[in-house]
Amino acid sequence: MDFILPMEKHSKLYRYKYLALYHALREAIHEGTLPEGTRLPSTRELAALYGVSRGSVSQAYDMLHGDGYIRSAAGSGTYVSGAAPRLAEEPRRGAAIELSAWGRTLSGPLSGAEKTRPDRRDMISFTDAGPSLDLFPLAEWKSAIAAAVREELDASALMLEDAAGDIELREAIAAHLRRSRGIAADAEHICLFNGSMQALALLTQLLLGQGEPAVLENPCYTGISRAVAACGGIAVPAPVDGEGIVPRDWDARLLFVTPGRQFPTGAVLSPARRRELLAWAARRNAVIIEDDYDSEFRFAGRPLEPLKALDREERVVYVGSFSKTMFAALRIGYAVLPPSLVQPAIRAKALYEPVSPARLEQRALARFMRRGEYARHLRRMRRYYGEKHEWFRALMQKHAGELFELQPSDAGLHIYARWRGLAEDYELFREAAIAGGVQFRDTADYQLAPGAPAACFSFAHLDQEQMKEGIRRMADVWKVILSRRK
């Protein structure tokens, strides 16, 4: 039989084939291409016709059957139903969770908030919303800002300074890194930036030429892969396991790495691998950019020394930021540079910003650090986030342990979780969870090559009740999905 579906259009809209097939069949039914009573091909026939797996066809047929678009006749086949719902149909009476991406609903026994579809304003979001401000020392910060304003009123302080940033803050950062991270940093080797992303982007422009390779962890922070692409570089994906990046003798002269806490998996790079990376850089005359994005928050054990602290040949650039330790709107990042890169980096930055921005905030932060308030704030937040970290892990293991396997972690403000089921089920669950009022980050966004389904859950901005409610919603959504398969 002739059987034409608008698969090409829907394949561009939906990453998974079973979803594209579902929408293509649904559209054909609504437009009359497949009128009532049309006998549909078997799963084997349709799979062969469109080059998909029989499992994908079965999943699409199950969804269409659940929505009333098709019916099965024992021993006869599958047919288009005579009572297909309208595309803009309102949710059925008693429906619990609307999957708006499919225009359908799932129903099943739920409790509490799930009996009514959650309002978007009631969304529990495990996406990154920045650090918690509950315990932020606002009075001390206001005092530091006020002191910075008084200093700036002095006409001499308004004179142009170099693009590297406020020298007092660079000295405060150097002292902090020597004490807390074991990095023998000099203020003259530190350059301030408008956030760590500006540092990563500018350094990539400085070090990477058109068509040149750069080694990136897979998965990795999307800002790094975008920076490499913007420079016309070639990303070389490097696999990551439970001990961080897996070293190879890459034919490249630039490596981006997150050894303190791999992003997004949270794996800590082992001492042996740290030595291997430094040896590789020496052999290849390469530069390593170390992004230390949130290792200030370690809740157990002694943190390993950064690569920069082990670097004896001045091949490592150490990049840090205050957006997670202070607050997200404080756009102050920095890089500790090898001597050979200090002037090239400052000259390159001066092309964009001849005068370092956020002068008041830089001067205020310098005072905040000199007076010991930053160190006290970090100690307080480590305890606070450590409790949240324990709460979240315990709640996930109790209520959603069958869904996700949590990556071992004793640091950071998010947890990486591997999906325990099938890839098709993960996509179904993720869309249903959004409709059910809970969000989380899909790690496919960070993958340079296809990988196993996983999620990132940020928890710093949520209290215990919000965590519990979000996890309960996920567990209830999964119960509904399972109930539809019985």
C-alpha positions in Angstrom: 0.0 0.0 0.0 1.0 3.6 -0.6 1.9 5.2 2.8 3.3 8.7 2.9 4.0 10.6 6.1 5.5 14.1 6.7 8.5 12.5 8.4 11.2 14.9 7.2 9.5 17.9 8.8 9.0 16.3 12.1 12.4 14.7 12.2 13.8 18.2 12.2 11.6 19.2 15.1 12.1 16.1 17.3 15.3 14.5 18.3 13.9 11.1 18.9 12.4 9.0 16.0 9.5 7.7 17.9 8.3 11.3 18.6 8.8 12.3 15.0 6.8 9.3 13.9 4.0 10.0 16.4 3.6 13.6 15.3 3.8 12.6 11.6 1.0 10.0 12.0 -1.1 12.4 14.1 -0.8 15.1 11.5 -1.8 12.7 8.7 -4.8 11.6 10.7 -6.0 15.1 11.3 -5.5 16.3 7.8 -7.4 13.3 6.4 -4.4 11.7 4.6 -5.1 8.7 6.8 -9.0 8.7 7.0 -11.0 6.7 9.5 -10.8 3.0 9.0 -7.4 3.1 7.3 -5.4 0.0 8.2 -1.9 0.9 9.4 1.2 -1.1 8.5 2.5 -3.5 11.0 5.4 -2.4 13.2 7.8 -4.4 11.1 6.5 -2.9 7.8 6.5 0.7 9.0 10.0 0.3 10.6 11.4 -0.9 7.3 9.6 1.8 5.3 11.0 4.7 7.3 14.3 3.2 8.5 13.4 3.3 12.2 13.4 0.5 14.9 10.4 -1.6 15.6 10.6 -0.3 19.2 10.2 3.3 17.9 7.1 2.3 15.9 5.6 0.4 18.9 6.2 3.5 21.1 4.5 5.8 18.6 1.6 3.4 18.2 1.2 3.1 22.0 1.0 6.9 22.3 -1.5 7.2 19.5 -3.6 4.4 20.9 -3.6 6.0 24.4 -4.7 9.3 22.8 -7.6 7.6 20.9 -6.2 8.1 17.4 -5.9 4.4 16.6 -7.5 1.2 17.7 -6.4 -2.5 17.5 -8.5 -5.4 16.3 -7.4 -8.8 17.5 -6.0 -10.8 14.6 -6.8 -8.1 12.1 -4.4 -5.2 12.6 -4.3 -1.6 13.7 -6.8 1.0 12.3 -7.3 4.8 12.4 -10.0 5.4 14.9 -13.3 7.2 14.1 -13.1 9.5 17.1 -9.7 11.1 16.9 -9.4 14.1 19.3 -9.0 17.7 18.1 -5.5 19.1 17.9 -6.5 22.0 20.2 -8.5 19.7 22.6 -8.9 20.8 26.2 -7.5 18.4 28.8 -9.9 15.6 29.6 -11.8 15.7 32.8 -9.7 14.3 35.7 -6.4 14.4 33.7 -3.4 14.9 36.0 -0.5 16.0 33.8 -0.7 17.6 30.4 2.1 16.8 28.0 1.7 20.0 26.0 4.5 19.0 23.5 2.3 16.1 22.4 -1.1 17.8 22.8 -2.2 14.9 25.0 -2.7 14.1 28.7 -1.7 11.3 31.0 -3.9 10.3 33.8 -3.4 8.2 36.8 -3.6 8.2 40.6 -1.7 11.2 41.9 -1.6 13.0 45.2 -1.3 16.6 46.3 -0.3 19.2 43.7 -0.5 16.6 40.8 -4.4 16.5 41.0 -4.3 19.8 39.2 -1.7 20.7 36.6 0.8 23.0 38.4 0.8 26.7 37.4 4.0 27.7 35.6 4.6 30.1 38.5 4.6 27.0 40.7 7.4 25.4 38.7 10.1 23.7 40.8 13.3 24.3 38.9 16.5 22.4 39.4 18.3 24.4 36.8 21.0 26.8 37.9 19.6 29.9 39.5 22.8 31.0 41.1 23.9 30.8 44.7 21.5 31.2 47.6 21.3 34.7 49.1 19.7 33.6 52.3 22.8 34.0 54.4 24.6 36.6 52.3 26.3 39.2 54.6 24.5 42.1 53.0 25.4 44.7 55.7 29.1 43.9 55.3 28.9 44.1 51.5 27.0 47.5 51.7 29.7 48.8 54.0 32.4 47.7 51.4 30.5 49.4 48.6 30.1 52.6 50.6 33.8 52.6 51.3 34.6 52.1 47.6 32.3 55.0 46.7 34.1 57.3 49.1 37.5 56.3 47.6 36.3 56.9 44.1 35.3 60.5 45.0 39.0 61.2 45.2 39.8 62.7 41.8 43.1 60.7 41.6 41.2 57.4 41.9 39.2 58.3 38.8 42.3 58.3 36.6 42.5 55.6 34.0 44.2 52.4 35.2 45.4 49.4 33.1 43.0 46.9 31.6 44.2 44.2 34.1 41.9 45.6 36.8 42.1 47.0 40.3 45.5 46.1 41.8 44.1 45.9 45.3 41.7 43.2 44.2 44.4 41.3 42.3 46.5 41.4 45.5 43.6 40.1 47.5 42.9 37.3 45.0 46.6 36.3 45.0 46.6 36.1 48.8 43.4 34.0 48.8 44.8 31.6 46.2 48.1 31.1 48.1 46.2 30.4 51.3 43.2 28.3 50.1 44.4 26.7 46.8 48.2 26.4 47.2 48.8 28.5 44.1 51.9 30.7 44.3 50.1 33.6 42.5 51.5 37.1 42.1 49.1 40.0 41.6 51.1 41.1 38.5 50.2 37.7 36.8 46.4 38.1 37.5 44.1 39.8 35.0 40.4 40.6 35.9 37.6 40.0 33.5 33.9 40.6 33.2 33.1 37.1 34.4 35.0 33.8 33.8 33.3 33.4 30.4 35.0 36.5 29.1 38.3 35.1 30.3 37.7 31.8 28.5 36.6 33.5 25.3 39.4 36.0 25.1 42.1 33.4 25.9 40.7 31.1 23.2 41.0 33.9 20.7 44.5 34.6 21.8 45.7 30.9 21.8 43.7 29.2 19.0 43.9 29.8 15.3 41.6 29.0 12.5 41.4 25.3 11.9 43.6 24.4 14.9 42.6 21.7 17.3 41.6 22.2 20.9 41.0 19.4 23.4 37.7 19.6 25.3 36.2 17.3 27.9 33.1 15.4 26.7 30.7 16.4 28.2 31.8 20.0 28.9 30.6 23.5 29.6 28.9 24.9 26.5 30.6 28.2 26.8 34.0 26.6 26.0 32.7 24.7 23.0 31.1 27.9 21.7 34.3 29.9 22.2 36.3 27.3 20.2 33.7 27.3 17.4 33.7 31.1 17.3 37.5 31.1 16.7 37.2 28.6 13.9 38.9 26.0 16.0 38.3 22.2 15.8 37.0 20.7 19.1 38.7 17.4 19.9 36.3 15.5 22.3 38.1 13.7 25.2 36.2 11.1 27.1 35.5 11.5 30.8 35.1 8.7 33.4 34.8 8.6 37.2 38.4 10.0 37.5 37.8 12.9 35.1 39.3 13.4 31.7 41.1 10.4 30.2 44.6 11.6 29.1 45.8 10.9 25.6 48.7 12.1 23.5 46.5 14.6 21.6 48.0 16.3 18.6 47.0 19.7 19.9 48.5 22.7 21.8 45.4 23.8 23.8 43.4 21.9 26.4 40.4 23.0 28.5 39.9 21.0 31.7 37.9 21.2 35.0 40.1 19.0 37.3 38.8 20.2 40.6 35.2 19.1 39.7 34.6 18.1 36.1 31.7 19.9 34.6 29.1 18.6 34.5 29.8 15.1 35.9 31.5 16.3 39.1 34.3 13.8 38.8 37.6 14.8 40.5 40.7 14.4 38.4 43.1 11.8 40.0 46.7 12.8 41.0 48.1 10.4 38.4 46.1 12.0 35.6 47.0 15.5 36.7 50.7 14.5 36.3 49.9 13.0 32.9 48.3 16.2 31.6 51.2 18.3 32.7 53.6 15.9 31.0 51.6 16.0 27.8 51.7 19.9 27.9 55.4 19.8 28.2 55.8 17.3 25.3 53.5 19.3 23.0 54.5 22.8 24.1 50.8 23.2 24.9 48.7 25.5 27.2 46.2 24.1 29.6 43.3 26.3 30.6 42.0 25.2 34.1 38.5 26.3 34.8 38.0 26.1 38.6 34.3 27.0 38.5 33.0 25.8 41.9 35.5 23.8 43.8 35.5 26.3 46.7 32.5 24.4 48.0 33.9 21.0 49.1 32.0 19.4 51.9 34.2 16.5 52.8 37.9 15.6 52.5 40.8 17.7 51.5 40.6 19.2 48.0 43.4 18.2 45.6 45.8 20.8 44.5 44.8 22.6 41.3 46.9 21.9 38.2 48.2 25.4 38.5 49.7 24.6 41.9 51.6 21.6 40.4 52.7 23.5 37.3 56.5 23.9 37.2 56.8 24.9 33.6 54.2 27.8 33.5 51.9 26.1 31.1 48.6 26.3 33.0 46.2 29.2 33.0 43.9 29.2 36.1 40.5 30.7 35.6 38.2 31.5 38.5 35.1 33.6 39.3 33.0 35.1 42.1 29.6 34.5 40.6 29.0 31.3 42.7 30.8 32.2 45.9 29.2 35.7 46.1 26.2 36.3 43.8 25.5 35.8 40.1 25.2 39.5 39.2 28.8 40.2 40.4 30.5 39.9 37.1 34.1 39.5 38.2 36.2 36.7 37.0 40.0 36.4 36.8 42.8 34.4 35.3 46.2 33.6 36.8 48.5 33.7 33.8 52.0 32.3 33.0 54.5 35.2 32.7 54.7 34.7 28.9 50.9 35.3 28.5 50.5 38.2 30.9 51.1 41.1 28.5 49.5 39.4 25.4 46.4 38.8 27.5 46.2 42.3 28.9 46.8 43.9 25.5 44.1 41.7 24.0 41.7 42.7 26.7 42.5 46.3 26.3 41.2 46.1 22.7 37.7 45.5 24.2 38.0 47.3 27.5 40.8 49.9 27.8 39.5 50.5 31.4 38.5 47.5 33.5 34.7 47.7 34.2 33.0 47.4 37.6 35.6 49.6 39.3 33.4 50.1 42.4 32.6 46.4 42.8 36.3 45.5 42.3 37.4 47.9 45.0 34.6 46.8 47.3 35.4 43.1 46.8 39.1 43.8 47.6 38.1 45.4 50.9 35.6 42.5 51.6 38.4 40.0 51.1 41.1 42.0 53.1 38.9 42.3 56.1 38.3 38.5 56.2 34.6 38.7 55.4 34.9 36.7 52.2 36.7 33.8 54.0 34.0 33.9 56.8 31.3 33.9 54.1 32.8 30.9 52.4 33.0 28.9 55.6 29.4 29.7 56.4 28.2 28.8 52.9 30.1 25.5 52.9 28.2 24.3 55.9 24.9 25.6 54.5 25.4 24.0 51.1 26.8 20.9 52.6 23.5 20.3 54.4 21.5 21.0 51.2 23.8 18.6 49.4 23.0 15.8 51.9 19.3 16.6 51.9 19.1 16.4 48.1 21.0 13.2 47.8 19.0 11.5 50.5 15.7 12.6 49.0 16.6 11.5 45.5 17.8 8.1 46.6 14.6 7.6 48.6 12.0 8.8 46.1 13.7 8.7 42.7 16.4 6.1 43.1 14.8 3.9 40.5 15.0 6.7 38.0 18.5 8.1 38.4 21.9 6.9 39.6 23.6 9.9 41.3 27.3 10.5 40.5 29.4 10.3 43.7 30.2 13.8 44.8 31.3 15.7 47.9 31.5 19.2 46.4 29.8 21.7 44.2 26.3 23.2 43.7 24.8 20.6 41.4 24.6 16.8 41.1 25.0 14.8 38.0 22.6 11.9 37.7 22.6 9.1 35.1 19.2 7.9 33.8 18.7 4.2 34.7 16.2 3.4 31.9 15.9 3.5 28.2 16.8 6.6 26.2 13.3 6.8 24.8 11.8 6.7 28.3 14.1 9.5 29.4 12.8 11.9 26.7 9.2 10.9 27.6 9.9 11.5 31.3 11.7 14.8 30.8 8.8 16.3 28.8 6.2 14.9 31.2 8.2 16.3 34.2 8.1 19.8 32.7 4.3 19.5 32.1 4.1 18.3 35.7 5.8 21.3 37.1 9.5 20.4 37.6 12.6 21.2 35.5 16.1 20.0 35.3 19.0 20.3 32.9 19.4 17.7 30.2 23.2 16.9 29.9 22.7 16.3 26.1 23.3 20.1 25.9 26.9 19.6 27.1 27.8 16.5 25.0 30.1 16.9 22.0 29.1 13.5 20.9 26.0 11.4 21.6 26.1 9.8 25.1 23.9 8.1 27.7 21.0 10.1 29.0 21.7 12.1 32.2 20.5 15.1 34.1 22.0 17.9 36.2 20.2 19.0 39.4 21.2 22.3 40.9 20.0 22.6 44.5 21.7 25.7 46.1 18.7 28.0 45.5 16.1 25.6 46.9 15.0 24.9 50.5 14.3 21.4 51.7 10.6 21.6 51.1 11.1 22.7 47.5 13.5 19.9 46.9 11.1 17.4 48.4 8.2 18.7 46.3 10.2 18.7 43.1 11.4 15.1 43.6 7.9 14.0 44.6 6.5 15.4 41.3 9.2 13.5 39.3 8.3 10.3 41.1 4.6 10.8 40.5 5.1 11.6 36.9 7.0 8.3 36.4 4.2 6.4 38.2 1.7 7.9 35.8 3.8 6.9 32.8 4.1 3.3 34.1 0.4 3.1 34.8 -0.4 3.8 31.1 1.7 0.8 30.1 -0.3 -1.7 32.1 
